[in-house]
Amino acid sequence: MFAKDGKTKDVATPRICDVVWHNGKFIKWDDARVHVMSHVLHYGSSIFEGIRCYSTRQGPAVFRLREHMQRFLNSAKIYRMDHPWTLDDLCSASVDLVQQSEMEQCYIRPILFRSLDEEHPAFGVNPFPNPLACYIGAWDWGKYLGDEAIEKGVDVCVSTWNRLTPNSMPAMAKSGANYMNSQLIKMEALLNGFAEGIALDDRGYVSEGSGENIFVVSGGTVMTPPLSSSILAGITRDSVIQICEELGLTIKERSIQRAALYVADEAFFSGTAAEITPIRSVDRITVGNGGRGELTTKIQEAFFQITKGERPAPGDWLTYVNAAKPATADNNGHKVQEGSGASPSPVSGPGTEPALNYHAAGTD
Ligand SMILES: Cc1ncc(COP(=O)(O)O)c(C=O)c1O
C-alpha cells in the first residue's frame, strides 16, 4: 500500500491499492502497463465500470457489485469483446482485490480493452486482431464533486455539447470512447466556472451530466430522463428509483425540457462517483431555494444509510467483502463467529441475477 498526493487532482485520492487484478492474476500496480501502440489508445476501444465499496460496521461492502459487473458484460457484448470472464469471476476478483487492498472503503475500476500483440502487431481500426486485456484496480476516492457538494449542492450549466445519439455511440455501453463527449462537457463547464455540465440529447431534451444521471423534483414528483434520452442506465439511478418507491414518493421516467431544470423545486445528480449530489443552480438560475431540497435530503439520507449497511436495502445491494472470513462483527461492532446467525452473508451471492433492466429502451 502506498499513499499518493491527491493535491493536484480534482478528486482526493488518499490511497491506491498496490496490486491490480490482471486476466485472473494479481500483479503489482507498477507492472500494470500497456504498449503505446495498443489499439485502445488510438481508437478508444475499452469498456469499464466504476464501483464503490463502502465502509460498514461489518467491514467493507461493495455496492451493487453484480449489477455493475452485469453492465460491464453488457458493454463488452455490445462491442463484440469476446472474453472468457463470467459474472462470478469478475465479482469474486473484485472482492479478492478489496481484501488484498486492506482498505475499508474504495472505488473499484474494472476495465477491458483491446491491447497489442507485440509478436503479431495490428494497427488498423479493425479491432479483431488485437488481444483483449482485463484489469481491475482500486483506490480510495473522495467526493467526486467536492466535499461540500453533498450538503450544499453544485452550480452547473447546460452544455453546448449534446449527448451521443443512440445510433452513433451507444450511451448504454460504458465505453471509454463515450467519455470524450463527457470530457468536452466537463471541460467547458469547468472553464466557465461551473462544477459540472448537463448535456441535452439530440432532440433537445435533458440527458445527463458528464458522469452522472440527473433527477428533478417538481410539485412533489421525482422525475428522471428515460434511457431513450441517451443516458447511461445508472445503477445509482436505479437505486434512487427503488428508494423513492420505498419512501412512497412518486417517481416518473419522462422527457425533461431544459427549461424544466430552471423551474424545478429541486434537482440532483446520481452516480457512483458523485453519489447523490444536489444541484443548487443551473445556468446561474437558482433551483428551488438554492440548497439541498427536502426530498433530495430524504433520498440522500436513505441512500447513505443503505450504503453503510444501516438500513435494509430494497434488494441484495451489499456484498460484504469479509463475509467469508471466520470471525467478523455484528451490527453493534461485536466479533461473532460465522454460522452464529449474526454474521453478515455475501447477500449478492453467486447465481443471484441482477435486477436492473438494462435492455429497456425507456419510456417517455
Ligand atoms: C455518463 C454517466 N452517466 C451516468 C452515470 C451514473 O452511473 P452509475 O450510477 O452506474 O455510476 C455515470 C457514472 O458511471 C456516467 O459516467
The ligand as a MOL file (V3000), in Angstrom:
LIG
                    3D

  0  0  0     0  0            999 V3000
M  V30 BEGIN CTAB
M  V30 COUNTS 16 16 0 0 0
M  V30 BEGIN ATOM
M  V30 1 C -22.2110 9.3550 -18.2680 0
M  V30 2 C -22.6460 8.7530 -16.9820 0
M  V30 3 N -23.9410 8.7460 -16.6670 0
M  V30 4 C -24.3830 8.2260 -15.5180 0
M  V30 5 C -23.5080 7.6720 -14.5980 0
M  V30 6 C -24.0310 7.0930 -13.3320 0
M  V30 7 O -23.9840 5.6930 -13.3910 0
M  V30 8 P -23.7900 4.8300 -12.0870 0
M  V30 9 O -24.8290 5.2800 -11.1300 0
M  V30 10 O -23.9900 3.4360 -12.5340 0
M  V30 11 O -22.4250 5.0830 -11.5890 0
M  V30 12 C -22.1420 7.6610 -14.8860 0
M  V30 13 C -21.1780 7.0770 -13.9510 0
M  V30 14 O -20.7480 5.9880 -14.1310 0
M  V30 15 C -21.6970 8.1980 -16.1050 0
M  V30 16 O -20.4010 8.2180 -16.4120 0
M  V30 END ATOM
M  V30 BEGIN BOND
M  V30 1 1 1 2
M  V30 2 1 2 3
M  V30 3 2 2 15
M  V30 4 2 3 4
M  V30 5 1 4 5
M  V30 6 1 5 6
M  V30 7 2 5 12
M  V30 8 1 6 7
M  V30 9 1 7 8
M  V30 10 2 8 9
M  V30 11 1 8 10
M  V30 12 1 8 11
M  V30 13 1 12 13
M  V30 14 1 12 15
M  V30 15 2 13 14
M  V30 16 1 15 16
M  V30 END BOND
M  V30 END CTAB
M  END
